[in-house]
Each structure stands twice: as structure tokens, then as C-alpha cells.
Amino acid sequence: MTVDARIAVLPAGQEQLQLRDVTLDALGPYEVVVRQRAFGVCHSQLDRIFDPNRTGSMLLGHESIGTVVEVGEEVDYVRPGDEVLTTWIPRTPLAGRPPVPSRIVFPDGDEARTHNTFTWGTHAVVDEQWVVKAPGGTPLDLGSIIGCALMTGAGAVMNTAEVRPGQSVAVWGAGGVGLCAIAGASILGASPVIAVDIDADKLQLAKQFGATEVVDARTGDPVEAIRALTPHTDGTRGVDFAFDCTGLGKNIPTSLAAVRPGIRGSGIRGGADVLVGIPRTPFELDAMDLLTGEKRLVGCVGGSCNPLRDFTTFVDWVRDGRFDPSALVTDRYSLDQLNAAVDDLHHGRVRGRAVVELGL
């Protein structure tokens, strides 16, 4: 079987995507062809687009919802007709068979690759380990962002930090991932849930996702504001957990400073700062604050998620009315508008999550 597809390619040495037509055939034994219904435009892809050290043509995107149209001879998890969610965290442990990176060879001989999966196009050819069967009734908006934004943000709260009811949370960055972290904290019963940003519109949107307090970092010291909002009965101030969803080096020591310290001799340890966003610039920490406050700086990749387990939980949140993905998807584009979507995201014009809808 052959499949005619239109794939977005980032040519070597360029920063504008090209839509190229290609016929997909000769699948590898573990590959799956997914006809895309909708996919998200993630901020992490900007790092690849504007990476001055990038070589070769690239395929981008790593979250989507679509339908399987063809499978390789060794694929036994899905079959044609199955609706699936594409993600960048493997469905099964890498100790088994490592997933095969995606690549497409175009009629002009140009070969475009990615380090794992891709989703930007009418179709994607991916290793079966990058797809998860969509739970029945998965909404289109949720399916388009579950494989990165929701997984990364809400997963950091649910899995990495294991936030419990009544614990206090501050989230730096109220973009797509940050809003998912805020929603996850609210759903898990955190209190207060504090959103920190420099964009007043994003802070207002954060309230829709469960932020009980907002801090505009343009108008004052966010650390002092958070400490004022989080007095503890033991005399300390600060949040139990901070989540840095910005990846900006200057924000990481600030978010760590907003975490409550421990109390010597009491057995009460300090809180934790969870690094969610991809660090884009170097940063320096106050080592004495980290040491004497018995605080923790914790790394988090993909929300520490197990896609088979956690994606079902996220769909349940929507079914129960606890999470509204349509409110998170603030900007919608067609495939022909993909470069506009990237430009809007790059210049901060996307309030929540940008999604490309294929109309299928």
C-alpha cells in the first residue's frame, strides 16, 4: 500500500518550513503510518528551528491525534483504523527494543530526519512505540496536546512532585505547559496554586485552569509576593513545590528561592523546585540557599509519564469535567498556516496552545 502525504520539512540552513508532497511506501517492520487529525505546535520545536548548529533537513512535531492507516509486518500493538495519540515518550521501556528514529526521503533525494518522532504533516511515519491507543471518546483538542503539553505540565505535578492535597504550588510560565501544570495542581487539590508570568492576559487565563493567585513578575519581586501568600504554621514561608515551565536561566534561581526552607533539627525538609522547561540559557544557583534550606532542584522529562497509564487518567479528567482542553487551545491553524503558527508562538502571541487542525 502506498500513501500520498504532505509533510512539513525544515530544510538545512533555513528557518521557514516547507510543505512537500511525498508518497509513503516500503515501511520498516516496526513502523506505523498515522493520518493526522490535529497536532500541537510546541515551544520546544522552536529550539530546533532556530538552532544555529543544526545540520540537515528536519521533521518536527511530537504530539497529535490521528488514525492508523498502515503498519509494518512486525507491528502487533495497533492495526489500521485504530485512533492513536502520538507522543515523544516511548510507550514501552527502552530496555526492550529501542524505537527507530523517523526519516523521510523526498523525490528530490533530500532526506529529512528527527531524533524520534514527527507529527507536522497530513501523515506521519513513526515507530510503533511512539503511539498510544486513544481511549474511547478522546476529544480532538485533548488528543492534539496530550502527547506533550498535558503530559509534561500535569505529569510534572502528578508524577515528578507527587503533589498532595493542601500542598502549595507556584508555576513559573503560564503558557501551554504551565497552564497544564496549574490545572494538574488544582485537580490534585493543591492550595494555593500560584501562577507567575509577565503577561497579564496569560495570568487571567491561568485563573480558568485553577490558579487561586497570580503574580505579575513585571510589577514586583515574585519571591516576596509568593512568600507573602504562603505562611506556614512552623514559621516558614514559601511554596512546597515550584515548577519552572519557562526554561529561562534567570527564572530557575528565582523559583528555587520561592520554595520554603526546611527547619533544622525538626526533620522537616525544604520544598522542591521542579525543572520542567528545557533550559535555554546558563544559570547560577544560590548554593547556600539550596544547602541550608535543604531544598531540592529536581529534573523532569515529559512529566515523568507512563503514557499507557497517564493518558487514560488525563482523558478521565476531561470526562469528569475537571479539565477543559478547548480552553487551552487558544489558537487554531490549518496546515498551510503552519509557518504563521510558528511565528506567532515565537513572538509570544499564543496565549495557551497552538494547534493545527487537518479537517479529517
C-alpha positions in Angstrom: 0.0 0.0 0.0 1.2 3.5 -0.8 0.0 6.7 0.9 0.2 10.2 -0.6 1.2 12.7 2.1 2.1 16.3 2.6 4.9 16.7 5.1 6.3 19.8 6.7 10.1 19.9 6.4 12.7 22.3 7.9 15.4 22.5 5.2 19.0 22.6 6.2 20.2 26.1 6.9 16.6 27.6 6.8 14.1 28.8 9.4 11.0 28.5 7.3 9.1 25.2 6.9 8.3 23.8 3.5 5.3 21.6 2.8 6.4 18.8 0.5 4.4 16.1 -1.3 5.7 12.5 -0.9 4.5 9.0 -1.4 5.0 6.9 1.7 5.8 3.2 1.0 8.2 0.4 2.0 7.5 0.6 5.7 10.1 -0.7 8.1 8.9 -3.7 10.2 8.0 -1.6 13.3 6.7 1.5 11.6 3.2 2.9 11.6 1.6 5.4 9.2 -0.7 7.8 11.0 -3.2 10.0 9.2 -3.2 13.2 11.3 -6.4 14.8 12.6 -4.8 17.5 14.7 -1.3 18.3 16.2 0.1 20.7 18.6 2.8 23.4 17.9 5.2 23.1 20.9 7.6 25.7 22.1 10.4 23.1 22.2 10.3 22.9 18.5 11.4 26.5 18.3 14.7 25.4 19.8 15.3 23.1 16.8 14.1 25.6 14.2 16.4 28.4 15.5 19.3 26.2 16.4 22.4 27.7 14.7 24.2 24.3 15.0 21.5 22.3 13.2 22.6 20.3 10.2 20.5 18.5 7.6 16.8 18.7 7.0 14.5 18.0 9.9 11.0 16.7 10.6 9.3 18.3 13.6 6.4 17.9 16.0 5.7 15.4 18.7 2.1 15.5 19.8 -1.0 14.6 17.8 -4.2 12.6 17.4 -4.8 10.6 14.3 -5.8 7.3 12.7 -3.5 4.4 11.8 -3.7 3.6 8.0 -0.9 1.1 7.6 1.5 -0.9 9.8 4.8 -2.7 9.3 4.9 -6.5 9.4 6.2 -6.8 13.0 3.7 -4.3 14.5 1.4 -6.0 16.9 0.1 -3.2 19.1 -2.1 -1.3 16.6 -3.8 -2.0 13.3 -5.3 0.1 10.5 -8.4 2.0 11.8 -7.2 2.5 15.3 -7.2 6.0 16.7 -3.9 6.8 18.3 -2.1 9.6 20.2 1.4 10.3 19.2 4.0 11.3 21.8 7.7 11.6 22.3 7.9 9.4 25.4 8.1 5.7 24.4 5.1 3.6 25.2 7.3 0.7 26.4 10.7 0.8 28.2 13.7 1.4 26.1 15.3 -1.7 27.7 13.4 -3.7 25.2 13.7 -2.6 21.5 14.9 1.0 21.1 12.5 2.9 18.8 13.7 3.6 15.3 14.1 7.4 14.6 11.8 8.7 11.9 13.0 9.7 8.4 11.5 10.6 5.1 13.3 10.6 1.7 11.7 13.1 -0.7 11.5 12.8 -4.5 14.4 15.3 -4.9 16.6 13.0 -2.8 16.6 15.2 0.3 16.4 13.1 3.4 14.8 14.6 6.5 15.2 13.1 9.9 14.2 13.6 13.5 15.7 12.2 16.7 12.5 10.3 17.5 9.0 11.1 16.0 7.3 13.8 14.0 3.7 14.9 13.6 3.8 18.1 11.4 2.0 17.0 8.2 -1.0 15.2 6.9 0.6 11.9 7.8 3.5 10.7 10.0 5.6 7.6 9.7 6.7 6.6 13.3 7.9 3.7 15.3 5.0 2.0 17.0 6.5 2.8 20.4 5.7 6.5 19.8 1.9 5.8 19.6 -0.7 5.1 22.3 -4.2 3.9 21.5 -6.6 6.8 22.2 -9.1 6.0 24.9 -12.6 5.9 23.5 -14.2 9.4 23.2 -10.9 11.3 23.3 -11.8 14.9 22.2 -9.8 16.3 19.3 -8.5 19.2 21.3 -7.2 16.9 24.1 -5.7 14.5 21.6 -3.7 17.2 19.9 -1.9 18.3 23.0 -1.9 15.3 25.3 1.4 13.9 23.9 3.5 16.9 25.1 1.8 19.9 26.8 -0.5 18.0 29.1 1.8 15.1 29.7 4.7 17.5 30.5 2.9 20.0 32.7 0.3 17.9 34.5 2.7 15.0 34.7 5.3 17.0 36.5 2.8 17.8 39.2 1.3 14.3 39.4 4.3 12.1 38.9 7.6 14.0 39.5 6.5 16.0 42.5 3.6 13.8 43.6 1.7 16.9 44.9 -0.8 16.1 47.6 -4.0 17.9 48.7 -3.2 21.1 50.7 0.3 21.5 49.5 1.2 24.8 48.0 2.4 25.2 44.4 3.8 28.0 42.2 4.1 27.7 38.4 6.6 29.9 36.5 5.2 30.5 33.0 1.5 30.4 32.1 1.9 29.1 28.6 0.6 25.8 27.3 2.7 23.6 29.5 2.4 25.9 32.5 -1.4 26.0 32.2 -1.4 22.2 32.3 0.7 22.2 35.4 -1.7 24.7 37.0 -4.6 22.5 36.0 -3.0 19.4 37.4 -2.2 21.1 40.7 -5.7 22.3 41.1 -7.2 18.9 40.2 -4.9 17.2 42.8 -6.1 19.6 45.5 -3.1 21.9 45.9 -3.7 25.1 47.7 -2.8 27.8 47.0 -1.9 27.4 43.3 0.0 30.5 42.2 0.7 31.4 38.6 3.7 33.6 37.8 4.2 35.4 34.5 4.9 38.7 32.9 1.9 38.6 30.6 -1.4 39.9 32.2 -3.6 38.1 29.6 -1.9 34.7 30.4 -2.3 35.3 34.1 -6.0 35.9 33.6 -6.2 32.7 31.6 -4.4 30.8 34.4 -7.4 31.5 36.6 -9.6 29.5 34.3 -7.3 26.5 34.9 -7.3 26.7 38.7 -4.8 29.3 39.7 -6.0 30.8 43.0 -3.5 33.6 43.0 -1.5 35.3 40.2 1.8 37.1 40.4 2.9 39.6 37.7 6.7 39.4 37.8 6.9 42.8 35.9 5.4 44.7 38.8 7.4 43.5 41.8 9.5 40.8 43.3 7.8 37.4 42.7 9.6 35.7 45.5 8.4 38.2 48.1 4.9 38.0 46.7 4.9 34.2 46.9 6.3 34.3 50.5 3.5 36.7 51.5 0.9 34.3 50.1 2.4 31.1 51.8 2.8 31.5 55.5 3.2 28.1 57.3 2.4 27.3 60.9 6.0 26.4 61.5 7.0 30.0 60.8 8.5 29.3 57.3 7.3 30.9 54.1 7.3 29.7 50.5 5.7 27.0 48.4 6.1 23.3 48.8 6.7 23.0 45.1 7.7 25.4 42.4 7.6 24.4 38.7 9.7 26.3 36.2 8.0 25.8 32.9 9.9 28.6 31.1 13.4 27.1 30.7 14.9 30.6 31.2 18.0 30.6 33.2 17.1 33.7 35.1 13.9 32.2 36.4 15.4 29.0 37.9 17.2 30.5 40.9 14.2 32.8 41.4 11.7 29.9 41.5 14.1 28.0 43.9 14.2 31.0 46.2 10.4 30.9 46.4 10.4 27.4 47.8 10.0 27.1 51.6 13.1 26.1 53.6 13.4 23.2 56.0 13.7 23.5 59.8 16.9 22.2 61.3 16.5 19.6 64.0 12.9 19.1 63.3 13.1 16.5 60.5 11.1 18.9 58.2 12.9 19.3 54.9 12.6 22.1 52.5 10.5 22.1 49.4 11.4 21.4 45.8 11.8 23.3 42.6 10.9 21.1 39.6 12.7 22.0 36.3 10.1 21.4 33.6 11.1 23.7 30.7 14.1 23.0 28.6 17.0 25.2 29.9 17.9 27.6 27.1 20.5 29.7 28.9 23.1 29.1 31.7 22.1 29.9 35.3 23.7 30.1 38.7 22.1 28.9 41.9 22.4 30.2 45.4 24.2 27.1 46.7 23.8 28.2 50.4 20.0 28.6 49.9 19.9 25.1 48.4 22.1 23.6 51.2 20.9 25.4 54.3 17.3 25.3 53.3 17.5 21.6 52.5 15.8 22.4 49.2 15.7 20.2 46.1 16.2 21.0 42.4 14.5 18.2 40.5 14.7 17.4 36.8 11.6 16.3 34.9 11.4 14.9 31.4 7.9 14.5 29.9 6.2 14.8 33.2 7.8 11.5 34.3 4.9 10.0 32.5 4.0 6.4 31.6 1.8 7.1 28.5 -0.2 3.9 28.8 -1.2 4.7 32.4 -1.4 8.5 32.4 -3.1 9.3 29.1 -6.2 7.4 30.4 -6.1 9.5 33.6 -6.0 12.7 31.5 -8.9 11.6 29.4 -10.8 10.8 32.6 -10.2 14.4 33.8 -12.0 15.7 30.7 -14.9 13.2 31.0 -15.4 14.2 34.6 -15.4 17.9 33.7 -12.2 18.7 35.6 -10.2 19.8 32.6 -11.3 21.7 29.5 -8.9 21.2 26.6 -10.8 23.6 24.4 -9.9 26.4 26.7 -6.3 25.5 26.5 -6.3 25.5 22.7 -6.4 29.3 22.1 -5.0 29.4 18.6 -6.0 27.2 15.7 -4.4 27.0 12.2 -4.6 25.0 9.0 -1.6 23.1 7.7 -0.9 25.9 5.2 -0.7 28.3 8.1 1.9 26.3 10.0 4.7 28.9 9.5 2.3 31.6 10.8 1.7 29.4 13.9 5.4 29.1 14.5 5.9 32.8 14.1 3.0 33.6 16.5 4.5 31.2 19.1 8.0 32.6 18.6 6.8 36.2 19.2 4.6 35.4 22.2 1.3 35.8 20.5 -0.1 32.4 21.6 -1.8 32.6 24.9 -2.3 28.9 25.5 -1.6 26.2 23.0 -1.4 26.5 19.2 -3.0 23.6 17.3 -3.1 22.7 13.6 -6.3 21.0 12.5 -6.3 18.9 9.4 -10.1 18.7 8.9 -10.1 14.9 8.8 
